C-alpha cells in the first residue's frame, strides 16, 4: 500500500458504515454537507502506523453508476481522491449484493480492504462465508466485523496497511482458475 491521502468508507446504505466510521474515527468525527447539496457525509481522522489521515464516511451507494444525488456524491468523493484507500463495507448477510460494488471498486483501480460487517448476524442466519477464499479470489484483505460491538475493528485498522489494488483481470483469472 502506498500512503493514502485519505480513507473512504464505501458501501450500500444500512450496512453499518457509519458505526464502523465512528469506531475508526472516534471523537474526531464531524458532519458536513457536500458543497452545493443537502447530502451529508462524515469526516474524521484515522491513525495508520502513527500517521493521521482523513477518513470519510461516504453516503450509501448501490453502484458507482449513480442513480440519485447521494450516490453521485459518493462517486464524486471517490473521483476527487483517486489515491484514496477504500474500505468496502459489505453486509455479510447480503454478501453477493455487496460484492458487486466491491468489484466495481476493483475495476476502478482503488486500493481496497473489505469489511464483512454484520458478521454476527450472518453466522446466526447460517450464512457461511469462507473469508480466506474470498480474500484469495479478490486479492485484497477481507475482515469480518461487528461494528456495533467493535469486533474486528482493530484487525481492520491493522490490515489497512495490506490494502491492494488488483486489476479486475487478475480477479477474473483467479475466479476462473482457483488454486
N, C-alpha and C positions, 0 to 999 in steps of 0.2 A: 504494500500500500504506500502510495505517496502521501505526503502530508496534505490532508484535505483542507480546503478553505472553510468548509462548513459541513455539517452533517444534517441531512434531511430525512425525516421520517415520512415514508410514503406508504399508503395502504388504502383499502376500501374504508368507507365510513363504518363506524361502530366495531372496529377490530381491536380497540384498546390503545390506539396510537397516543392519545392524549395522556392516558395513565402511564404508559411507558415513558413518554416525554417527561412527565413530571418526576418520575423516578430517576431518569438520567440527568435532568437539568436541575432538579432540586429547587432551592429557593431563588435561583436566578431567573425563573420564568416570568415573561411579560407577554400580555396580549397585544396584538397590533392589527390594524386593518391594512390590507393590501392597498397600495396607492390607487385612488380612483374607484374603489369598490367598497362594499359593505362586508366583504368576506374577511373573516378573522383567521389569523394564524398565530401561533405562539412561538416566541423566541427565547432562548436561554443560552447557557454555557455548559459545555461538556469538557471534562478533563480527560485527555488521552495521553498516557505516558508523561504526565506532568505538564503538558501543553493544554491551554484552554482554547477551544474552538467553538464558534457559534453552532447551536443546534436549533433546527426549526421543525415544528410540528405542522406539516402542510395540511390543507383541507383534504378530506377524504375524496378519493377518486377511484372509479372503477376501471379507468383506462387512461392511457396517455393520448387518446383521441378524444378531447374534452367535449362533453355534451351540455355542460352548464358552466356558470361563472366560477363556481368553486373549483371545478376540475380545471378550468382554464388557468386559475391562479396557481394551482399545483404545477401544471406544465410550465408556466412562466417562471416559477421559482426554480424548477429543475433547469430550464434553459439558461437562466441568469447565472447559474452556478455550475457550469459544465464540469468543473473539477471537484464538485462536492462528492462526498461519500454518502451513499443512500442506505438507510436501513429499511428494507422492505418488510412491512409488518403484515403478517397473514393471520387470519382467524383459523386456527388449526382445525376447527370443526367444519370449516368450508375450504379445505386446503386447495382443491382443484381450482376454485374460483380465484383465490389469491395468487395461485401460481401463474395464471395468465398475466397478471400485472407485473409480477417478478420477471417473467420472460420478456415483457416489453421494456423493462428497465435494463435488462441484459442486452437486448437488441440495440438500445440507445447508447451502450458503452459505459454505463456508470459503474464505479467501484461499489460493490454491494455486499451487504451482510443481510441475512434473512432472519427475522424473529418470528418463530411459530408461536404466536400468542394464544391465550386461552387453552393452553396445553392440558390443564386440569379438566376442562370441560370435554375436550376431545377424548381423553382417557375414559372419563365417566360414560361417554356415549359409545365406548368400544371402538373408537377410531384409532387404528394403529399405524403410525407414520414411521417408516424406517429413516430416521434422521440422517444416519451415516450415508445411506444410499442416496437420499435426496441431495445431500452435500456433495457427494461424489459426482452425481449426474450434473448438477448445476455448476460445480466448480467454485462455489462460494461458501463461506461459513453459514451454517444453519443452527440456530439456537432456540430450543424450546423455552418459552417464558410464560409466566403467570404474572402479568404486570400488577394486578390488583394486590398481590401478596409479595411482590418484589422478587419472586423466584426466577432465576435465570438472568436477572438484570446485570449482576456483576460479571457473569460469564459473557453476556452480550457485549458489555462495555470493554472487557478484556479482548474479545475476539475481533473488535473493530479494526485492530491492527492487521488482521489477516484478510481484510476486505480485498476483493479481487474483481477485475472487470473481464470476465471471459467473453469471447465472441459467441454469438448465437450459433455459429457454425460448430464451435467446439462443443457446445451443449448438445446440439443435434447429433453430432458424431458419437458422443458418449451415450446418448439415449439409444441410438441405433446399434451400437456395439458395446454394451455394458461389460465391464470386466468382472 
